[in-house]
Amino acid sequence: MSNESVDLTLPASDADFQREWNNELVPIATVDSGSVVRFECPDAREGQFDLDTTLAEVKQMDHDRGMPLVGPLAIDGLESGDVLEIEILDVEYGDVGWTLFYPGKRGFGLLPEKFPDWGLHVWNLSTGVGEFVDGIEIPLAPFPGTIGLAPGEQGSLSTTPPRAVGGNIDTKYLTAGATLYLPVAVDSGLFAVGDGHGTQGDGEVCGGAIETAIDITCRFERRADLSIEQPQFRPGTRPEQSKGPVSTYATTGIADDLMLAATRAVSGMVEYLDEHHGLTREKSYILCSVAGDLKINEIVDEPNYVVSFHIDEAVLPEAWSWVCLPGNLLVPRPSSNVILWITLRPSRDPKTTFWVVGSPQL
């Protein structure tokens, strides 16, 4: 919680939402340079999710309605060609979050062809962590997925793609303590923010973070002394900074196209989590999106590039190894804190003597 005195609070109400980028929108408020403003931002589906939300209910939602952003806010005296300095003083998150990926036919996310169906996880955030499956807990570091200014182009523009003036930049480092610098394309800037994330990995590879409502407090400063063409920032605080060295497991992708290399790296991690940590492929994909990091390792040794995907081993359930029983039957070898109940049953397949059923219980 920031101790800064707030000059203006903009509540989460339909009257204060914009669902497009458009430099002709009328500002909902005007503040001076140096002002501190608190924005109360709904999640990207405006509170339709609770802990009991089912995938069947999600399929009935309107997924093509514009994302609700709080704004536009005008900064008095800000001119085209200036830079707006945005100091993020505080970000608070809601009690419920959600991560969703769409069926592959929509073509959204990094691996649409591998996931033809919907995927969903609803997160309980009320305990201070994101509660996943198998006892996995994800540290939270809330930030706005969308934060930006009105573009110079005329007309109504989608909030989905990021632009030179910011927008849907989905950058996990814009937590409390960060400072973001945005080039100003139109007078007064016309700032808007929303699309709260409880946390996210670099890449947001399934197309979703831990989506949640946020209250974000920012200080705005006109910087006529600066000139930039793209967003720049100083990162805020994240939980891994206090952990010291982090042990990660990484998969790589190598190709003559960066997107293809990224796809191979993430595909490798999904398969690794499925095969060695007992997560379903769907849950693996979601975990990659909220807790894994996509990195470019090599971009100069043409014609091929190297991309890797990293995940903190501390968040993973203990890996399984395998043991071969008499009769060449493979079963998981339990770790010291797991009991494995094995039941041998007659098989319906005449070529096989037994079924082997393993049931790990913590």
N, C-alpha and C positions, 0 to 999 in steps of 0.2 A: 504494500500500500504506500503510495507516494504521499509525502508530507507537503507537497506543493499546494499553494492556494489556487483553486480552480476559478477561472474567470467566467466560464460558460459551460453548462452541461447540455448536451443534445441527446434527448431520450430516444429509445427504440420505438418509434411510432411511424405509421404509414406516411404521415405528413412530412417526415424528415428523411424518407428513403428516396434514393435514385436507383434505377435498375438499368442504367445505360451510362455511357460517357457521351456528353454532349455539351459543347461550350456555350450553348444558348440557354441552358437551364438557369432558372432564377435561384440565387443563393437563399438558403434557409436562414443564414445569419452572416454577419460580417464582424471580424475581429481585427484588432491592431496587431502589427508585428510585436512579438514578445508575449503574446497572450497564451494562457494555458487552458486547454479545452478538454473536457471529458466526453467521450462518445460511448453511448450504450448501444452496442451492436448485436442484433440477433444472429443466430447461425444462418447458414446458407439456405435452410428450408424453414426459417422463421418459426422455430419452436414446435415443429410437427413431430419431432422424435422424443420418446421417453424410453425408459429402460425396458418396457414391454413391447416396443415397436417391432413388428414382424416384417419379413421380406415381402409377404403378400400385401401388407399395407403400404410399403414403400413403392411397390409397383403401381399403385393407384395415385401416387402423388404427381403433381405437375413438375416435371424435371426440366422444362424448357422456359419457365418463367425467369425473368431476369433476377440476378442475385441482388438482395437488398443491401445497399450501402448507405451509410449515414452521410448526408451531404446534399448538395455542394456547400462548402463553407468558403466564403470569400475572405481573403487577407487584404486589408486596406493598404493601398500603396504598392502592392506587388505588381510588377510589370513583366510582360513578355521579354525573355532574355535574362531575367534574374534567376537566382537559385533559391528554392525554399528549403530551409533547414528545419527538419522535424526531429525533435528530441522526444523519444518515447520514454516517458517517465514511469509508467505503470501499466500492466496488463493483467486483468483478472478474468478467470474463466468460469463457465457454468458447471453444474453438477452432472450433466449428461453430455456425452459426445457420441459421434457416429462416424464410421468409415464405410463408404459404399463404392463398389465398382460396378459398372454397367455391363450388360451383355455385349459380347464381342462385336455384334453387328453394328453397334453404335460407333465403333472405331476409337473409343476413348480409353486412355491408359496406355502403358507401354506394351502390354502383351494381349491385345484384344483377341488375337487368333487362338490363343491358348486357353481363354476363359470365355466360352460361349454363353454362360449363364451369369445371373446377377450374383454379387457377393456382398455381405453385410456383417458388420460387427457394431453393436451398441455398447458404449463404454460407460461404466460408472466412474466418474471423476471425483466423487464427493470425499474420497479418502486421501486425496492429494496425489494419487497416481492414476494412470490409466489401467484398468483391470481387464486383462485379456484372458485367453484360455490357458489351461494347464498351469495355473498359478503364475503366469507371466505378468509382471508389472512394468509399465512403461513410465519413466520419469516425465513429468510435464514441463513444458517451457512455452507458455502461450505467446502468440503473436498474431498480427493481422495478415491473412493471406492476400488481401487486396488493400492497397494503400496507394493513392496517386492523385494526379491532377488532371484536369480536362485537357484532351489533346487539341492540337491546333486545327486538325481536320474538321470540316463542317459536317453537321448531321448527327444522327443517332448511331453510336458505335457499341458493339458488344463489350460486355465486361469480361469475357473469357480470356482473350489474348492479352498478355502484358505489352506495354508500349514504352517508348523512350521517356515518357512522363510518369512511369510507374504503372499502377493498376494491379492486375492479378500476378504479382511477381513471386508469390509463394516462397519467400526466402526465410528460412527458419531462424536466421540470426537477428531478425528484427524484434527481439524480445525487449523487456524493460532494460533500460540502459543504453539502447542503441540510438544512433543518430543517423538519419536518412537524409540524403541530399537529392532533390529532384529539380531537373530543369523546368522552367516555367514557359509554357507555350502561349498562354492567354493572360491578359490582365486579371488580377485578383486571384489567379491560380485555380479556383474552384476545386478545392480539396474534398475528397471523400474516402471513407475507410469502412471496412467490414470483413466478412468472410473469416471469422475467427477460427484459429487452430489451437488445439491444446498442445500439440507438438506435431512434428513432421520430420521425415528423413529428407536428405538432399535428393531431389528428383521427384518426390510425390508420385512414385511409379505406377501405382494402381489407379491414379486419378483422384485420390482423396487423402486427406490428413485425418487427424482426430478433429473433426468438425465440431465446433461448439460456439455458444454465445460468448462474447467478450465485452468487457468494459475497458477502454483504452484511454489513457490520459497523455496528451502531447503538448509540447511547447513549440510554437511556430516563430521562426525568425526569417526576415527577408535578408538575403545575402546578395546585394548588388555587386559585391567585390569578387564574386566567383562566376565562373563560366564553365559549364559542363554540358555534354550532349546526351549522356545516359545516367541512370541512377547510380549513386555511390553511397556507401554507408560505412559506419563504424559498428561492429557487432555489439549486441547486448550480451547479457549473461545467459549461460546455459548450464544445465546440471552436470554435464560431463567435465566442465572446467574445474570442479571441486573434487573430482574422483582420482586425479593423477593419471598415470598411464592406463590406457584402456586396451584390453585384449580383444581383438576383433578377428572374425573369420571372413575371408574375402573370396569371391569368385571373379573371374575375368572374362571379358569378351574382346576378341581381336577380329577386326574387319577393316575393309577399305572405306567404310561409311560409319560415322560416329553413332548414328542412331542404331544401326545394326549391331555395332559392338556393344552399345548399352543394352540392347535387347538380349544379347547372348549372356552378358554378365548377370542381369537380373533373372533370366531363365535358369541359369546355373544355381543361383541362390534359392529360388523357389524349390527346385528339385533337391537341393542339399537339405533344406529344412524339412521337407517331406520325408526323405529317406533316412535321415540321421537324427532328427529330433521329434519325430512323431506328429508333426503338424500336418493338417490337410493342405493340399495345394492352395485352396481358397484362403485359408487362414495365413499361410505362408506369404501369399501375395499381399495381403493386407498388412502383415507385420513388416514386410519390406518397405511398404509405402510410408509407414509411420515411424519406423525405427532404424532403417537402413540408409546408407549413404552411397550415392553414385558419384564416382570420381574419374576424371580423365588422368591417366597415368603417362600417356605418351601421345604426342600429336605432331611430331616432326619427322618420324621415320617412315616417310611415304614409301609404298602406297597404303600401308596398314597403320591403324591406330589401336591403342590399348585403353580399355575402360575397365574399371573394377567396381565391384559392389561389396560394401562392408557392413557387417552387423556386429554389435557388441555382444560377445559371448556371455556376458553376465546376465543378459535378459533372457537367455534361452533355457528351456528345460534341458536336463542333462542328456547328452547324446547316448543313443543305444549302440552297442556292438552286437555281433551275432555269434551264436554258438551252434555247432552241428551236432545233433543227437544221433544215436544209432539209427541206421536206416536212411542216412543223409537227409535228416529233417532239420531245417534251419529255423531257429527261434531266437528272439531277442535275448541278449545277455543283460539282466537287470543290473543297475548300479546298486551300491550298498544301501540306498534308502528306498528301494523299490522291491516289492514282493511280486513275483511273477507266478501266477497260477496257470498251469498247463494241463489241459484236458485232452486226452487221446480218445477219438471217436472213430468208429468204422466209417470209411469213405464210401460215397456212392460211385466213385470212379474205380472200376475193377482193376485198373493199373496201379492204384495207390492203396497202401495198406491202411493208413490213418489220415485223419485230419488232425492238425495241431492248432489249438486255439490258445493264444496268449492274452492274458488280461492284466495289464499293469495296474497296481493299486498303490497309491502313496500312503 
